[in-house]
């Protein structure tokens, strides 16, 4: 079970992904269809993504991991 600090970090990640998606006028379904990644669970802060998922998301949004993590 994640502690409160972990939950806060997952919510920061969730908000960053959601903001990137909305900036590009994409739905969660669009993102899933393009990547196979379930954005809904990530954006709810319920899923701690792997490094490879992070890399895939960065490639999808055409940003570097460093840029992504500056939130």
Secondary structure, 3 states (H helix, E strand, C coil): CCCHHHHHHHHHHHHHHHHHHHHCCCCHHHHHHHHCCCHHHHHCCCCCCCHHHHHHHHHHHCCCHHHHCCC
